[in-house]
Amino acid sequence: MSRLHQRLALRLGLGALLAGLLAGLVTLFIESERVDDTILSMATQEAAAFSRLSPGVQKSGDADKIRNLLQSFLHSHQASPQGHFVMVEIYDPDRTELAQASDNLPPAVEHQVDTGTQRFPKGYEPWYRKIAAGEQIYLQVLIPLFTGDNQPAGTFEGVYHIPAFEVRTITGRVTGTVVLAALVALLTALALYPIIIGLHREQEHLSHDLLTANLDILAVLGSAIAKRDSDTHAHNFRVTLYALGLAERAGVPAEEMRKLMKGSWLHDVGKIAISDTILLKPGKLDEAEFTVMKTHVDHGLDIIAQSKWLEDAAQVVGGHHEKWNGTGYPQGLRGEEIPLNARIFALADVFDALTSRRPYKQPMSMEAALAIMAEGRGTHFDPALYDLFVSTVAEDFNAFGGREDDRARLLLFKRARRYFFQS
């Protein structure tokens, strides 16, 4: 659960951070639009006032008089706490420049002022754009002018200096909103945290119960098949434990271990399709009978193919009768063409068969069984896996080898938890 807590805390924390950043961006956009609208509205009012105060001069086209009026307009607004224009310009209805005036227009801003005719908007809508010069922000605006009877009288252009306090206000509002949004998101995350953990625990319990049921059904099915063949279900548990022990010592990853366990439990599930006259025949099978017996592999593959969860068992179900030298069945695979899990299981299966009691034979000692299996090293068995098996199997054999009680079953379910019930 500790890993879950870490992942959940990280994701909720990142969610809170992203929510704060998103809120900051939205606030920045809204505040910027608000300031732009305010300045544009003020510039529109100033331009209209200028047009009303000087209709005759503007109409006459006297550049000197218009320039003087523009200069007076700039000086009259220099002390305004709301910011001021640092450059103004008047155009006639044909968009020909009549006069221009500027006051303290920084060179860095002057270089960025767009003087192209394409900046004039279509119709009579205002136009504006921002200009940044260091830490200062300016707004270049174009405002259409009208006469008293609402006829086009030209265009007023200006470069407005946004005051520092407005910039600080925007920054403060953005910062405050980001902090507030992050705090709200964090508090929401803290409130959701125990709810999510509780839901996860509930889901984990349900998943645990479902997986336990699946493993129980898997074991029951495997045991039922084993009982048909050998009058005992312990073989399935023992052979799976032997396979697990060898796989762990061979360094097989956890995902493959789960496949190995499923395959070991169900390795002979296809024998359900083999008649008792062949399956339970006490003597050696003739060629025709053996041909029928070999079909249990294909039957087994058909059975597990019907379940998405069981299809992992195909490596062992389909390959546990293959041999290292290619003389096995059903595909005649050779060497490492045989899946690793099938090669591991082949050793476990033969060893348990030799060391277990069957209706037609007595159990062999571990030493006798390994001596017989040595003849298959490099022909039946993977030689490297055989060597590892021989050197390590004693511990497993002493723990559960040949036993028909519940010890192997209990040990197996305990070991299975390590691979199927991971947090």
Secondary structure as GFF3:
##gff-version 3
##sequence-region A 1 423
A	DSSP	alpha_helix	2	53	.	.	.	ID=ss1
A	DSSP	alpha_helix	55	60	.	.	.	ID=ss2
A	DSSP	alpha_helix	63	76	.	.	.	ID=ss3
A	DSSP	beta_strand	84	91	.	.	.	ID=ss4
A	DSSP	beta_strand	97	102	.	.	.	ID=ss5
A	DSSP	alpha_helix	107	110	.	.	.	ID=ss6
A	DSSP	three_ten_helix	117	119	.	.	.	ID=ss7
A	DSSP	beta_strand	127	133	.	.	.	ID=ss8
A	DSSP	beta_strand	136	146	.	.	.	ID=ss9
A	DSSP	beta_strand	152	162	.	.	.	ID=ss10
A	DSSP	alpha_helix	164	230	.	.	.	ID=ss11
A	DSSP	alpha_helix	234	249	.	.	.	ID=ss12
A	DSSP	alpha_helix	254	265	.	.	.	ID=ss13
A	DSSP	three_ten_helix	269	273	.	.	.	ID=ss14
A	DSSP	alpha_helix	276	279	.	.	.	ID=ss15
A	DSSP	alpha_helix	287	294	.	.	.	ID=ss16
A	DSSP	alpha_helix	296	304	.	.	.	ID=ss17
A	DSSP	three_ten_helix	311	313	.	.	.	ID=ss18
A	DSSP	alpha_helix	314	319	.	.	.	ID=ss19
A	DSSP	three_ten_helix	335	337	.	.	.	ID=ss20
A	DSSP	alpha_helix	340	355	.	.	.	ID=ss21
A	DSSP	alpha_helix	366	374	.	.	.	ID=ss22
A	DSSP	alpha_helix	383	400	.	.	.	ID=ss23
A	DSSP	alpha_helix	407	420	.	.	.	ID=ss24
###
